[in-house]
Amino acid sequence: MHPLLITCVGLLAQVFFSARTLVQWILSERARKVLSPTLFWALSLAGSALLATYGWLRADFAVVAGQLVSYYVYVWNLHIKGVRMPSVCWWLLLLFPVVAVGFVAGNAAQFVEEFLLRPDIPMALLCFGTFGQLLMTLRFVYQWWYSSRLGRSELPPLFWWISLFGAMVILTYGVFRYDIVLILGQGFGLFVYGRNLILSRKDNKK
């Protein structure tokens, strides 16, 4: 695929991610507290599928790995918020990553060569980027654990702290990779993550 088209896929993914962040931020500002809107999770799911596709087309292991676990957290949040869809749609959502992992397993040698042993990406940089994606994934694992204990979807303060640190790591990785998609996406996110921390603190004082 032409590099420009690949970039367009990545930018479209960031449009969804930026839209989710914008929606969550605006609604939270109106409510004067941090909210977890249903639309946030729906946009997250669409963005995750697109960003995983972008990472695959760029043969970027750090980007692909970061979407696998968080994808299921998005699905879980949609489910706990009572989103109604036909059973076949839920099954398709759940099986999409499984099929992708199965494809990778069937082409393991090629995957290792193209994604992990690339001469144009130093292993240290790849590990650094993967660490950033791991942080961004762990924030959703924590969000799932926190919300499951409450029985409702919430975005706690620690979620935003992890987001802030993870975004800085991925932004740095994006600069070294000359990846405009990661730079734009994380640059905007830094502001909103910080703002949500301020809202969380104000709400806790109340």
N, C-alpha and C positions, 0 to 999 in steps of 0.2 A: 504494500500500500504506500502511496505517496506520503512523504513526511508531513506535508501540509495537512492532509486529511487526518493523519494520526493526531496532529496537534489540535485539530478541530474537535476530535472525539474527546480529548483531554480537557479542552476549554469548555465543551458542553457539560462534562462531568462537574467542572468547577462552577458552572452556572447553577447547577442543581444544588451543590453544596453551599454556594454563596446565598442562594435563594432561601435555603433552609435556615441558615444563620441569620439572615435578614428578617425572616418571618418570626423566628424565635425572639430576636432582639426587640423588634417593634412591639410584639404582643406583651413581652415582659416589661418594657418601658411603660406601656399603658396600664398594666396591672401593678406596677411598682414592686414587682417580685419576679423571681425566675420561674418561667413556665416551661412545660414540656408539651408543645402543641402536636396534635396528630399529623399536621402537614409537615412538621419538622422531620418526622420519621419516614413519611412517604417520599419526600424529596431526598432524604438520606439514602433510601433504598435504590432509587433511580440513579443517583450520583455514584453510589458504590459500584453498581453493575457497569456503568460507563467508565469509571476510573480503573477498574480491574481490566476492562478491555483495552484501555489506553496503555496500561502498564504491560499488558501482554504484547501489544503491537510494538512497544518500544523495548521489549525484552528486559524490563526493569523489575527484578525480583522484589525489591523493597516496596514498590508500589502495589504489586499483585498481592504479596503476603499480607499487607496491611488491611486488605478489604475482606478477607475470608471470614474471620470471626465476627467482626463488627456487623457484617451483612446479616447474620443470624440474630444479633441483638436488635437490629432495626425491625426485623420481622416479629420478634417477641414483643417489642413495644407496641407495634401496630395491633397485635393480637390482644394484649392486655388493655388497650384503650378501646376495645370493642369494635374495631373495624370489621365490617362484614364483607366477605367475598365468597364466591363459590368454592367448595372444597378443592376442586381441581386447580384453582388459582393458588391456593395455599400450598398444595403439593408441588406445583411448578416452581414456586418461590423457594421452597425447601430443597428441591432436588437440583436446582441450577448450580450451586457451588460443588455439589457432590459429583455431578457430571464433569465439571471442569477439573476437579482433582483426579478423577478417574482417567481423564484424557492425559493429564500430566504423568500419572503413574505408568501409563502405557507407553509413554515416550520419555522415560526418565533420563536416559543417556543424552538425548538431544536437549532436554530441558537444562540439565546441568551445564552442558557446553555453552548453550546460548544465553542462559540467565546468570549463571554463577561463575563462569570462567571467561568472562569477557575481557579482552586485553585493554579495552578503552575505559574500563571502570576499575580502579584499584580496589582490591578486596577490603581495605580499611574503609574506604568511602562507602562501599556497598553495605558493610556492616553498620556504619554510622547511620545511613539512610534507613536500613531495616530496623535499627534501634528506635528511630523516630517514629516509624510506622507502628512498631510494637507498642510504644507509649500511647499513640492515638487509638490503638485497638484496645489496650488495657483500660483506658478511660471508659469505654463502653461496657467492658466486662464488669468494671466496678459499678457503673450505672445500673446494669442489669441486676447485680447482687443487691445493691442498695434498694432499688425499686421493688424487687421481688420480696424483700423483707416487709416493705410497707404495703404491698399489694396494689400499688399504683405506679404509674410512670413519673419519675422525678429526675431532675438534673441537679444533683447536690454540688456544693462548693468545690469539693475535691475533684470532681469531674472537670471543672474549669481550670483548676491549677494544673492538672495533668495535661489538659488541652493546650494551655499556654506554653508549658515547657516543651511538649511534643511538637507544637507548631514552630517553635524557634529552631529545633533540631532539623525538621523537614525543610524549613525555609533555607537554612544553611546548606543542606544537601542539594536543594534545588538550584542554589547559586553555583555550587561547584559543578553541577550537571548541566548548567545553562538551560534549565527547564522552566520556561515561562509559565507553564501550567501550575507547577507547584509553588512558584514564587507568588503569583497572583492570588492563588487560593489561600495560602497560609498568611500572606500579608494582611488580607482583609480579616481573616479569622482572629488574628492577634488582638485587634481592637475590640471585637465583640466578646472574646473570652474575658478580657480585662473588665469590660463593662458589666458582664454578668457577675463577676466577683464582687464588684461594687454594689450591685443590686442585692446580692445574697447577704452581704454584710449589713446593709440597711434593713433588710427584712428580718434578720436575726436580732437586730437591736430593737425592732418593734415588738 
